[in-house]
Amino acid sequence: MFEEILIAIVAIVAVIALIMVSGIRKVNQYEKGIIERWNAYEKTVDPGLRFVIPFVQRRQCSSDD
């Protein structure tokens, strides 16, 4: 019984970790990132590592001309 609960907890933690890692995005040095939430503009971000909420937000890049 304890082993089954432990396996379930480990599986849930693994799924949550995969979702969190999938939200990490990189904006290149020569780009500006555009964050959209539900297909509507939310904000513009500078270069670097950024976190977006998976399935809710997405990142689009535009060249910094």
N, C-alpha and C positions, 0 to 999 in steps of 0.2 A: 504493500500500500504506500509506504513512504517513498519507495523508489519511483513509483508511477507519478506521484505528486512532484518529486524532484525533477523528473524528466519533463513534465509539463511546464514547470517553472523555467527550466533551462531553455526549452523551446520558445516560450513566450519572450524571454529576455533576448534570445537570438534574433527573433523577428523584429523586435523593437530596435535592436542595434542596427540591423540591416536597413531599416527605414530611416534611421537617423543618419547613417553614413551616406545613403542615397541623396540626402539633402545638401551635401557639401558641394559647392560649385566654385570654380575658379574664374575670375575675370582677369584677362591678360593685361599687361602693363599698358598696352597701346589702345585699350578699349574702355568703354563705359558700359556698365551693366544696367539693364532696365529690368526691374522686378515687376511682374504682373501678378495680380491676385484675381482669380476667377476671370481671366482674360481682360482685365481692366488695369491700366497703369497705376502703380502704387508709388514707386520711387526710383531714382537713379542712384547707382552705387559706384564707388571708385574701384580701381583695380585691387585685387587681393582675393583671399579666400572668403567666401560668403556662404551663409546658411539660408536655404529656402525651405519652407515647409512643404514636404513632398505631397503631391496630389492637390495642393491648394495654390501654391505659388509656382511660378516658373521664371527663369532668367533668360532674357534675350540680350545679345551683345550688339553694340553699335560701334563702329570705328570712330576713333577720336580725331577727326579731321580738323 
